[in-house]
Amino acid sequence: MRLPDLQSLKLFVAVCEHRSIARAAEREAIVGSAVSKRLAQLEDTVGTSLLVRRRHGVAPTPAGETLL
């Protein structure tokens, strides 16, 4: 079993706080596509969806709330 890396967890927390991948990316000085990729890898590592991607932002799933 792979463990999530700390940078991905930090990005996940930032996305949850801002409810936006773009705003979290800006805060962390990284491009949004890189944040999305890291989140997808994190979801793959934990084996479940952590975020619901909506037209105007994101929200944590129940599993995402637990991780948060």
mmCIF file of the N, C-alpha and C atoms, coordinates in Angstrom:
data_MODEL
# 
_entry.id   MODEL 
# 
loop_
_atom_site.group_PDB 
_atom_site.id 
_atom_site.type_symbol 
_atom_site.label_atom_id 
_atom_site.label_alt_id 
_atom_site.label_comp_id 
_atom_site.label_asym_id 
_atom_site.label_entity_id 
_atom_site.label_seq_id 
_atom_site.pdbx_PDB_ins_code 
_atom_site.Cartn_x 
_atom_site.Cartn_y 
_atom_site.Cartn_z 
_atom_site.occupancy 
_atom_site.B_iso_or_equiv 
_atom_site.pdbx_formal_charge 
_atom_site.auth_seq_id 
_atom_site.auth_comp_id 
_atom_site.auth_asym_id 
_atom_site.auth_atom_id 
_atom_site.pdbx_PDB_model_num 
ATOM 1   N N  . MET A 1 1  ? 0.829   -1.184 0.000   1.00 0.00 ? 1  MET A N  1 
ATOM 2   C CA . MET A 1 1  ? 0.000   0.000  0.000   1.00 0.00 ? 1  MET A CA 1 
ATOM 3   C C  . MET A 1 1  ? 0.872   1.246  0.000   1.00 0.00 ? 1  MET A C  1 
ATOM 4   N N  . ARG A 1 2  ? 0.597   2.141  -0.923  1.00 0.00 ? 2  ARG A N  1 
ATOM 5   C CA . ARG A 1 2  ? 1.303   3.417  -0.974  1.00 0.00 ? 2  ARG A CA 1 
ATOM 6   C C  . ARG A 1 2  ? 0.644   4.404  -0.029  1.00 0.00 ? 2  ARG A C  1 
ATOM 7   N N  . LEU A 1 3  ? 1.457   5.218  0.585   1.00 0.00 ? 3  LEU A N  1 
ATOM 8   C CA . LEU A 1 3  ? 0.934   6.276  1.447   1.00 0.00 ? 3  LEU A CA 1 
ATOM 9   C C  . LEU A 1 3  ? 0.870   7.577  0.654   1.00 0.00 ? 3  LEU A C  1 
ATOM 10  N N  . PRO A 1 4  ? -0.112  8.406  0.926   1.00 0.00 ? 4  PRO A N  1 
ATOM 11  C CA . PRO A 1 4  ? -0.189  9.707  0.238   1.00 0.00 ? 4  PRO A CA 1 
ATOM 12  C C  . PRO A 1 4  ? 1.003   10.576 0.617   1.00 0.00 ? 4  PRO A C  1 
ATOM 13  N N  . ASP A 1 5  ? 1.506   11.343 -0.359  1.00 0.00 ? 5  ASP A N  1 
ATOM 14  C CA . ASP A 1 5  ? 2.618   12.237 -0.039  1.00 0.00 ? 5  ASP A CA 1 
ATOM 15  C C  . ASP A 1 5  ? 2.077   13.527 0.587   1.00 0.00 ? 5  ASP A C  1 
ATOM 16  N N  . LEU A 1 6  ? 2.902   14.164 1.359   1.00 0.00 ? 6  LEU A N  1 
ATOM 17  C CA . LEU A 1 6  ? 2.475   15.335 2.128   1.00 0.00 ? 6  LEU A CA 1 
ATOM 18  C C  . LEU A 1 6  ? 2.085   16.514 1.240   1.00 0.00 ? 6  LEU A C  1 
ATOM 19  N N  . GLN A 1 7  ? 2.770   16.691 0.108   1.00 0.00 ? 7  GLN A N  1 
ATOM 20  C CA . GLN A 1 7  ? 2.418   17.807 -0.788  1.00 0.00 ? 7  GLN A CA 1 
ATOM 21  C C  . GLN A 1 7  ? 1.012   17.623 -1.345  1.00 0.00 ? 7  GLN A C  1 
ATOM 22  N N  . SER A 1 8  ? 0.653   16.407 -1.711  1.00 0.00 ? 8  SER A N  1 
ATOM 23  C CA . SER A 1 8  ? -0.697  16.144 -2.225  1.00 0.00 ? 8  SER A CA 1 
ATOM 24  C C  . SER A 1 8  ? -1.743  16.396 -1.144  1.00 0.00 ? 8  SER A C  1 
ATOM 25  N N  . LEU A 1 9  ? -1.441  15.997 0.078   1.00 0.00 ? 9  LEU A N  1 
ATOM 26  C CA . LEU A 1 9  ? -2.372  16.250 1.180   1.00 0.00 ? 9  LEU A CA 1 
ATOM 27  C C  . LEU A 1 9  ? -2.523  17.743 1.441   1.00 0.00 ? 9  LEU A C  1 
ATOM 28  N N  . LYS A 1 10 ? -1.420  18.475 1.360   1.00 0.00 ? 10 LYS A N  1 
ATOM 29  C CA . LYS A 1 10 ? -1.459  19.930 1.537   1.00 0.00 ? 10 LYS A CA 1 
ATOM 30  C C  . LYS A 1 10 ? -2.329  20.573 0.457   1.00 0.00 ? 10 LYS A C  1 
ATOM 31  N N  . LEU A 1 11 ? -2.185  20.124 -0.781  1.00 0.00 ? 11 LEU A N  1 
ATOM 32  C CA . LEU A 1 11 ? -2.996  20.656 -1.869  1.00 0.00 ? 11 LEU A CA 1 
ATOM 33  C C  . LEU A 1 11 ? -4.468  20.305 -1.680  1.00 0.00 ? 11 LEU A C  1 
ATOM 34  N N  . PHE A 1 12 ? -4.735  19.095 -1.212  1.00 0.00 ? 12 PHE A N  1 
ATOM 35  C CA . PHE A 1 12 ? -6.106  18.674 -0.949  1.00 0.00 ? 12 PHE A CA 1 
ATOM 36  C C  . PHE A 1 12 ? -6.753  19.594 0.096   1.00 0.00 ? 12 PHE A C  1 
ATOM 37  N N  . VAL A 1 13 ? -6.048  19.876 1.163   1.00 0.00 ? 13 VAL A N  1 
ATOM 38  C CA . VAL A 1 13 ? -6.567  20.768 2.207   1.00 0.00 ? 13 VAL A CA 1 
ATOM 39  C C  . VAL A 1 13 ? -6.822  22.165 1.634   1.00 0.00 ? 13 VAL A C  1 
ATOM 40  N N  . ALA A 1 14 ? -5.896  22.669 0.827   1.00 0.00 ? 14 ALA A N  1 
ATOM 41  C CA . ALA A 1 14 ? -6.073  23.997 0.224   1.00 0.00 ? 14 ALA A CA 1 
ATOM 42  C C  . ALA A 1 14 ? -7.299  24.024 -0.680  1.00 0.00 ? 14 ALA A C  1 
ATOM 43  N N  . VAL A 1 15 ? -7.495  22.982 -1.468  1.00 0.00 ? 15 VAL A N  1 
ATOM 44  C CA . VAL A 1 15 ? -8.660  22.914 -2.356  1.00 0.00 ? 15 VAL A CA 1 
ATOM 45  C C  . VAL A 1 15 ? -9.942  22.887 -1.528  1.00 0.00 ? 15 VAL A C  1 
ATOM 46  N N  . CYS A 1 16 ? -9.951  22.118 -0.456  1.00 0.00 ? 16 CYS A N  1 
ATOM 47  C CA . CYS A 1 16 ? -11.142 22.057 0.405   1.00 0.00 ? 16 CYS A CA 1 
ATOM 48  C C  . CYS A 1 16 ? -11.413 23.392 1.080   1.00 0.00 ? 16 CYS A C  1 
ATOM 49  N N  . GLU A 1 17 ? -10.379 24.082 1.510   1.00 0.00 ? 17 GLU A N  1 
ATOM 50  C CA . GLU A 1 17 ? -10.556 25.381 2.163   1.00 0.00 ? 17 GLU A CA 1 
ATOM 51  C C  . GLU A 1 17 ? -11.119 26.420 1.198   1.00 0.00 ? 17 GLU A C  1 
ATOM 52  N N  . HIS A 1 18 ? -10.621 26.412 -0.033  1.00 0.00 ? 18 HIS A N  1 
ATOM 53  C CA . HIS A 1 18 ? -11.028 27.418 -1.014  1.00 0.00 ? 18 HIS A CA 1 
ATOM 54  C C  . HIS A 1 18 ? -12.209 26.978 -1.873  1.00 0.00 ? 18 HIS A C  1 
ATOM 55  N N  . ARG A 1 19 ? -12.551 25.688 -1.802  1.00 0.00 ? 19 ARG A N  1 
ATOM 56  C CA . ARG A 1 19 ? -13.631 25.128 -2.627  1.00 0.00 ? 19 ARG A CA 1 
ATOM 57  C C  . ARG A 1 19 ? -13.381 25.366 -4.115  1.00 0.00 ? 19 ARG A C  1 
ATOM 58  N N  . SER A 1 20 ? -12.096 25.490 -4.471  1.00 0.00 ? 20 SER A N  1 
ATOM 59  C CA . SER A 1 20 ? -11.730 25.779 -5.855  1.00 0.00 ? 20 SER A CA 1 
ATOM 60  C C  . SER A 1 20 ? -10.309 25.299 -6.122  1.00 0.00 ? 20 SER A C  1 
ATOM 61  N N  . ILE A 1 21 ? -10.139 24.545 -7.196  1.00 0.00 ? 21 ILE A N  1 
ATOM 62  C CA . ILE A 1 21 ? -8.796  24.110 -7.590  1.00 0.00 ? 21 ILE A CA 1 
ATOM 63  C C  . ILE A 1 21 ? -7.984  25.313 -8.043  1.00 0.00 ? 21 ILE A C  1 
ATOM 64  N N  . ALA A 1 22 ? -8.601  26.213 -8.808  1.00 0.00 ? 22 ALA A N  1 
ATOM 65  C CA . ALA A 1 22 ? -7.884  27.386 -9.328  1.00 0.00 ? 22 ALA A CA 1 
ATOM 66  C C  . ALA A 1 22 ? -7.384  28.289 -8.203  1.00 0.00 ? 22 ALA A C  1 
ATOM 67  N N  . ARG A 1 23 ? -8.233  28.561 -7.221  1.00 0.00 ? 23 ARG A N  1 
ATOM 68  C CA . ARG A 1 23 ? -7.812  29.429 -6.106  1.00 0.00 ? 23 ARG A CA 1 
ATOM 69  C C  . ARG A 1 23 ? -6.748  28.758 -5.245  1.00 0.00 ? 23 ARG A C  1 
ATOM 70  N N  . ALA A 1 24 ? -6.885  27.452 -5.040  1.00 0.00 ? 24 ALA A N  1 
ATOM 71  C CA . ALA A 1 24 ? -5.864  26.731 -4.274  1.00 0.00 ? 24 ALA A CA 1 
ATOM 72  C C  . ALA A 1 24 ? -4.542  26.727 -5.028  1.00 0.00 ? 24 ALA A C  1 
ATOM 73  N N  . ALA A 1 25 ? -4.604  26.554 -6.334  1.00 0.00 ? 25 ALA A N  1 
ATOM 74  C CA . ALA A 1 25 ? -3.384  26.566 -7.150  1.00 0.00 ? 25 ALA A CA 1 
ATOM 75  C C  . ALA A 1 25 ? -2.696  27.925 -7.062  1.00 0.00 ? 25 ALA A C  1 
ATOM 76  N N  . GLU A 1 26 ? -3.484  28.979 -7.125  1.00 0.00 ? 26 GLU A N  1 
ATOM 77  C CA . GLU A 1 26 ? -2.922  30.327 -7.017  1.00 0.00 ? 26 GLU A CA 1 
ATOM 78  C C  . GLU A 1 26 ? -2.252  30.517 -5.655  1.00 0.00 ? 26 GLU A C  1 
ATOM 79  N N  . ARG A 1 27 ? -2.910  30.076 -4.609  1.00 0.00 ? 27 ARG A N  1 
ATOM 80  C CA . ARG A 1 27 ? -2.363  30.211 -3.253  1.00 0.00 ? 27 ARG A CA 1 
ATOM 81  C C  . ARG A 1 27 ? -1.049  29.445 -3.093  1.00 0.00 ? 27 ARG A C  1 
ATOM 82  N N  . GLU A 1 28 ? -0.992  28.274 -3.721  1.00 0.00 ? 28 GLU A N  1 
ATOM 83  C CA . GLU A 1 28 ? 0.193   27.425 -3.584  1.00 0.00 ? 28 GLU A CA 1 
ATOM 84  C C  . GLU A 1 28 ? 1.240   27.676 -4.670  1.00 0.00 ? 28 GLU A C  1 
ATOM 85  N N  . ALA A 1 29 ? 0.981   28.645 -5.555  1.00 0.00 ? 29 ALA A N  1 
ATOM 86  C CA . ALA A 1 29 ? 1.906   29.004 -6.635  1.00 0.00 ? 29 ALA A CA 1 
ATOM 87  C C  . ALA A 1 29 ? 2.237   27.807 -7.527  1.00 0.00 ? 29 ALA A C  1 
ATOM 88  N N  . ILE A 1 30 ? 1.187   27.143 -7.990  1.00 0.00 ? 30 ILE A N  1 
ATOM 89  C CA . ILE A 1 30 ? 1.325   25.979 -8.865  1.00 0.00 ? 30 ILE A CA 1 
ATOM 90  C C  . ILE A 1 30 ? 0.178   26.055 -9.870  1.00 0.00 ? 30 ILE A C  1 
ATOM 91  N N  . VAL A 1 31 ? 0.363   25.509 -11.052 1.00 0.00 ? 31 VAL A N  1 
ATOM 92  C CA . VAL A 1 31 ? -0.696  25.582 -12.057 1.00 0.00 ? 31 VAL A CA 1 
ATOM 93  C C  . VAL A 1 31 ? -1.838  24.632 -11.691 1.00 0.00 ? 31 VAL A C  1 
ATOM 94  N N  . GLY A 1 32 ? -3.042  25.016 -12.089 1.00 0.00 ? 32 GLY A N  1 
ATOM 95  C CA . GLY A 1 32 ? -4.232  24.238 -11.757 1.00 0.00 ? 32 GLY A CA 1 
ATOM 96  C C  . GLY A 1 32 ? -4.190  22.813 -12.270 1.00 0.00 ? 32 GLY A C  1 
ATOM 97  N N  . SER A 1 33 ? -3.628  22.601 -13.456 1.00 0.00 ? 33 SER A N  1 
ATOM 98  C CA . SER A 1 33 ? -3.564  21.238 -13.999 1.00 0.00 ? 33 SER A CA 1 
ATOM 99  C C  . SER A 1 33 ? -2.681  20.337 -13.147 1.00 0.00 ? 33 SER A C  1 
ATOM 100 N N  . ALA A 1 34 ? -1.645  20.903 -12.546 1.00 0.00 ? 34 ALA A N  1 
ATOM 101 C CA . ALA A 1 34 ? -0.775  20.115 -11.668 1.00 0.00 ? 34 ALA A CA 1 
ATOM 102 C C  . ALA A 1 34 ? -1.517  19.739 -10.378 1.00 0.00 ? 34 ALA A C  1 
ATOM 103 N N  . VAL A 1 35 ? -2.330  20.670 -9.882  1.00 0.00 ? 35 VAL A N  1 
ATOM 104 C CA . VAL A 1 35 ? -3.134  20.377 -8.695  1.00 0.00 ? 35 VAL A CA 1 
ATOM 105 C C  . VAL A 1 35 ? -4.121  19.255 -9.017  1.00 0.00 ? 35 VAL A C  1 
ATOM 106 N N  . SER A 1 36 ? -4.791  19.360 -10.145 1.00 0.00 ? 36 SER A N  1 
ATOM 107 C CA . SER A 1 36 ? -5.746  18.325 -10.543 1.00 0.00 ? 36 SER A CA 1 
ATOM 108 C C  . SER A 1 36 ? -5.080  16.964 -10.654 1.00 0.00 ? 36 SER A C  1 
ATOM 109 N N  . LYS A 1 37 ? -3.893  16.946 -11.230 1.00 0.00 ? 37 LYS A N  1 
ATOM 110 C CA . LYS A 1 37 ? -3.161  15.679 -11.373 1.00 0.00 ? 37 LYS A CA 1 
ATOM 111 C C  . LYS A 1 37 ? -2.799  15.110 -10.009 1.00 0.00 ? 37 LYS A C  1 
ATOM 112 N N  . ARG A 1 38 ? -2.326  15.962 -9.107  1.00 0.00 ? 38 ARG A N  1 
ATOM 113 C CA . ARG A 1 38 ? -1.969  15.494 -7.762  1.00 0.00 ? 38 ARG A CA 1 
ATOM 114 C C  . ARG A 1 38 ? -3.188  14.958 -7.027  1.00 0.00 ? 38 ARG A C  1 
ATOM 115 N N  . LEU A 1 39 ? -4.337  15.627 -7.194  1.00 0.00 ? 39 LEU A N  1 
ATOM 116 C CA . LEU A 1 39 ? -5.563  15.164 -6.544  1.00 0.00 ? 39 LEU A CA 1 
ATOM 117 C C  . LEU A 1 39 ? -6.015  13.819 -7.114  1.00 0.00 ? 39 LEU A C  1 
ATOM 118 N N  . ALA A 1 40 ? -5.884  13.657 -8.424  1.00 0.00 ? 40 ALA A N  1 
ATOM 119 C CA . ALA A 1 40 ? -6.243  12.377 -9.047  1.00 0.00 ? 40 ALA A CA 1 
ATOM 120 C C  . ALA A 1 40 ? -5.336  11.260 -8.532  1.00 0.00 ? 40 ALA A C  1 
ATOM 121 N N  . GLN A 1 41 ? -4.051  11.549 -8.373  1.00 0.00 ? 41 GLN A N  1 
ATOM 122 C CA . GLN A 1 41 ? -3.120  10.556 -7.828  1.00 0.00 ? 41 GLN A CA 1 
ATOM 123 C C  . GLN A 1 41 ? -3.463  10.229 -6.374  1.00 0.00 ? 41 GLN A C  1 
ATOM 124 N N  . LEU A 1 42 ? -3.847  11.245 -5.610  1.00 0.00 ? 42 LEU A N  1 
ATOM 125 C CA . LEU A 1 42 ? -4.237  11.032 -4.220  1.00 0.00 ? 42 LEU A CA 1 
ATOM 126 C C  . LEU A 1 42 ? -5.470  10.142 -4.156  1.00 0.00 ? 42 LEU A C  1 
ATOM 127 N N  . GLU A 1 43 ? -6.458  10.415 -5.002  1.00 0.00 ? 43 GLU A N  1 
ATOM 128 C CA . GLU A 1 43 ? -7.666  9.589  -5.038  1.00 0.00 ? 43 GLU A CA 1 
ATOM 129 C C  . GLU A 1 43 ? -7.327  8.155  -5.433  1.00 0.00 ? 43 GLU A C  1 
ATOM 130 N N  . ASP A 1 44 ? -6.394  7.989  -6.359  1.00 0.00 ? 44 ASP A N  1 
ATOM 131 C CA . ASP A 1 44 ? -5.958  6.653  -6.764  1.00 0.00 ? 44 ASP A CA 1 
ATOM 132 C C  . ASP A 1 44 ? -5.270  5.945  -5.597  1.00 0.00 ? 44 ASP A C  1 
ATOM 133 N N  . THR A 1 45 ? -4.467  6.682  -4.852  1.00 0.00 ? 45 THR A N  1 
ATOM 134 C CA . THR A 1 45 ? -3.752  6.101  -3.712  1.00 0.00 ? 45 THR A CA 1 
ATOM 135 C C  . THR A 1 45 ? -4.710  5.621  -2.628  1.00 0.00 ? 45 THR A C  1 
ATOM 136 N N  . VAL A 1 46 ? -5.709  6.443  -2.313  1.00 0.00 ? 46 VAL A N  1 
ATOM 137 C CA . VAL A 1 46 ? -6.641  6.064  -1.244  1.00 0.00 ? 46 VAL A CA 1 
ATOM 138 C C  . VAL A 1 46 ? -7.764  5.165  -1.745  1.00 0.00 ? 46 VAL A C  1 
ATOM 139 N N  . GLY A 1 47 ? -7.930  5.092  -3.064  1.00 0.00 ? 47 GLY A N  1 
ATOM 140 C CA . GLY A 1 47 ? -8.889  4.162  -3.632  1.00 0.00 ? 47 GLY A CA 1 
ATOM 141 C C  . GLY A 1 47 ? -10.328 4.618  -3.660  1.00 0.00 ? 47 GLY A C  1 
ATOM 142 N N  . THR A 1 48 ? -10.555 5.924  -3.551  1.00 0.00 ? 48 THR A N  1 
ATOM 143 C CA . THR A 1 48 ? -11.921 6.451  -3.601  1.00 0.00 ? 48 THR A CA 1 
ATOM 144 C C  . THR A 1 48 ? -11.901 7.915  -4.026  1.00 0.00 ? 48 THR A C  1 
ATOM 145 N N  . SER A 1 49 ? -13.034 8.386  -4.458  1.00 0.00 ? 49 SER A N  1 
ATOM 146 C CA . SER A 1 49 ? -13.174 9.786  -4.843  1.00 0.00 ? 49 SER A CA 1 
ATOM 147 C C  . SER A 1 49 ? -13.214 10.654 -3.587  1.00 0.00 ? 49 SER A C  1 
ATOM 148 N N  . LEU A 1 50 ? -12.442 11.723 -3.599  1.00 0.00 ? 50 LEU A N  1 
ATOM 149 C CA . LEU A 1 50 ? -12.375 12.619 -2.450  1.00 0.00 ? 50 LEU A CA 1 
ATOM 150 C C  . LEU A 1 50 ? -13.090 13.939 -2.676  1.00 0.00 ? 50 LEU A C  1 
ATOM 151 N N  . LEU A 1 51 ? -13.303 14.283 -3.950  1.00 0.00 ? 51 LEU A N  1 
ATOM 152 C CA . LEU A 1 51 ? -13.924 15.556 -4.284  1.00 0.00 ? 51 LEU A CA 1 
ATOM 153 C C  . LEU A 1 51 ? -15.009 15.363 -5.322  1.00 0.00 ? 51 LEU A C  1 
ATOM 154 N N  . VAL A 1 52 ? -16.051 16.171 -5.190  1.00 0.00 ? 52 VAL A N  1 
ATOM 155 C CA . VAL A 1 52 ? -17.079 16.267 -6.218  1.00 0.00 ? 52 VAL A CA 1 
ATOM 156 C C  . VAL A 1 52 ? -16.742 17.520 -7.007  1.00 0.00 ? 52 VAL A C  1 
ATOM 157 N N  . ARG A 1 53 ? -16.448 17.334 -8.281  1.00 0.00 ? 53 ARG A N  1 
ATOM 158 C CA . ARG A 1 53 ? -16.107 18.472 -9.131  1.00 0.00 ? 53 ARG A CA 1 
ATOM 159 C C  . ARG A 1 53 ? -17.402 19.018 -9.732  1.00 0.00 ? 53 ARG A C  1 
ATOM 160 N N  . ARG A 1 54 ? -17.649 20.279 -9.475  1.00 0.00 ? 54 ARG A N  1 
ATOM 161 C CA . ARG A 1 54 ? -18.861 20.940 -9.965  1.00 0.00 ? 54 ARG A CA 1 
ATOM 162 C C  . ARG A 1 54 ? -18.484 22.043 -10.936 1.00 0.00 ? 54 ARG A C  1 
ATOM 163 N N  . ARG A 1 55 ? -19.491 22.577 -11.561 1.00 0.00 ? 55 ARG A N  1 
ATOM 164 C CA . ARG A 1 55 ? -19.264 23.640 -12.541 1.00 0.00 ? 55 ARG A CA 1 
ATOM 165 C C  . ARG A 1 55 ? -18.597 24.857 -11.894 1.00 0.00 ? 55 ARG A C  1 
ATOM 166 N N  . HIS A 1 56 ? -18.982 25.151 -10.679 1.00 0.00 ? 56 HIS A N  1 
ATOM 167 C CA . HIS A 1 56 ? -18.442 26.331 -9.980  1.00 0.00 ? 56 HIS A CA 1 
ATOM 168 C C  . HIS A 1 56 ? -17.743 25.921 -8.704  1.00 0.00 ? 56 HIS A C  1 
ATOM 169 N N  . GLY A 1 57 ? -16.722 25.096 -8.812  1.00 0.00 ? 57 GLY A N  1 
ATOM 170 C CA . GLY A 1 57 ? -15.936 24.721 -7.652  1.00 0.00 ? 57 GLY A CA 1 
ATOM 171 C C  . GLY A 1 57 ? -16.025 23.246 -7.328  1.00 0.00 ? 57 GLY A C  1 
ATOM 172 N N  . VAL A 1 58 ? -15.512 22.899 -6.189  1.00 0.00 ? 58 VAL A N  1 
ATOM 173 C CA . VAL A 1 58 ? -15.477 21.510 -5.741  1.00 0.00 ? 58 VAL A CA 1 
ATOM 174 C C  . VAL A 1 58 ? -15.969 21.428 -4.305  1.00 0.00 ? 58 VAL A C  1 
ATOM 175 N N  . ALA A 1 59 ? -16.342 20.229 -3.920  1.00 0.00 ? 59 ALA A N  1 
ATOM 176 C CA . ALA A 1 59 ? -16.761 19.967 -2.536  1.00 0.00 ? 59 ALA A CA 1 
ATOM 177 C C  . ALA A 1 59 ? -16.252 18.588 -2.156  1.00 0.00 ? 59 ALA A C  1 
ATOM 178 N N  . PRO A 1 60 ? -15.848 18.402 -0.919  1.00 0.00 ? 60 PRO A N  1 
ATOM 179 C CA . PRO A 1 60 ? -15.379 17.073 -0.509  1.00 0.00 ? 60 PRO A CA 1 
ATOM 180 C C  . PRO A 1 60 ? -16.530 16.082 -0.443  1.00 0.00 ? 60 PRO A C  1 
ATOM 181 N N  . THR A 1 61 ? -16.235 14.857 -0.824  1.00 0.00 ? 61 THR A N  1 
ATOM 182 C CA . THR A 1 61 ? -17.179 13.759 -0.654  1.00 0.00 ? 61 THR A CA 1 
ATOM 183 C C  . THR A 1 61 ? -17.153 13.369 0.807   1.00 0.00 ? 61 THR A C  1 
ATOM 184 N N  . PRO A 1 62 ? -18.028 12.461 1.247   1.00 0.00 ? 62 PRO A N  1 
ATOM 185 C CA . PRO A 1 62 ? -17.928 11.983 2.631   1.00 0.00 ? 62 PRO A CA 1 
ATOM 186 C C  . PRO A 1 62 ? -16.533 11.429 2.954   1.00 0.00 ? 62 PRO A C  1 
ATOM 187 N N  . ALA A 1 63 ? -15.922 10.716 2.017   1.00 0.00 ? 63 ALA A N  1 
ATOM 188 C CA . ALA A 1 63 ? -14.560 10.206 2.237   1.00 0.00 ? 63 ALA A CA 1 
ATOM 189 C C  . ALA A 1 63 ? -13.569 11.372 2.318   1.00 0.00 ? 63 ALA A C  1 
ATOM 190 N N  . GLY A 1 64 ? -13.795 12.390 1.504   1.00 0.00 ? 64 GLY A N  1 
ATOM 191 C CA . GLY A 1 64 ? -12.936 13.582 1.552   1.00 0.00 ? 64 GLY A CA 1 
ATOM 192 C C  . GLY A 1 64 ? -13.054 14.305 2.874   1.00 0.00 ? 64 GLY A C  1 
ATOM 193 N N  . GLU A 1 65 ? -14.273 14.397 3.403   1.00 0.00 ? 65 GLU A N  1 
ATOM 194 C CA . GLU A 1 65 ? -14.486 15.008 4.719   1.00 0.00 ? 65 GLU A CA 1 
ATOM 195 C C  . GLU A 1 65 ? -13.741 14.228 5.797   1.00 0.00 ? 65 GLU A C  1 
ATOM 196 N N  . THR A 1 66 ? -13.776 12.913 5.704   1.00 0.00 ? 66 THR A N  1 
ATOM 197 C CA . THR A 1 66 ? -13.075 12.072 6.678   1.00 0.00 ? 66 THR A CA 1 
ATOM 198 C C  . THR A 1 66 ? -11.571 12.315 6.603   1.00 0.00 ? 66 THR A C  1 
ATOM 199 N N  . LEU A 1 67 ? -11.032 12.368 5.393   1.00 0.00 ? 67 LEU A N  1 
ATOM 200 C CA . LEU A 1 67 ? -9.597  12.613 5.219   1.00 0.00 ? 67 LEU A CA 1 
ATOM 201 C C  . LEU A 1 67 ? -9.228  13.996 5.721   1.00 0.00 ? 67 LEU A C  1 
ATOM 202 N N  . LEU A 1 68 ? -10.075 14.958 5.427   1.00 0.00 ? 68 LEU A N  1 
ATOM 203 C CA . LEU A 1 68 ? -9.800  16.331 5.843   1.00 0.00 ? 68 LEU A CA 1 
ATOM 204 C C  . LEU A 1 68 ? -9.734  16.446 7.351   1.00 0.00 ? 68 LEU A C  1 
# 
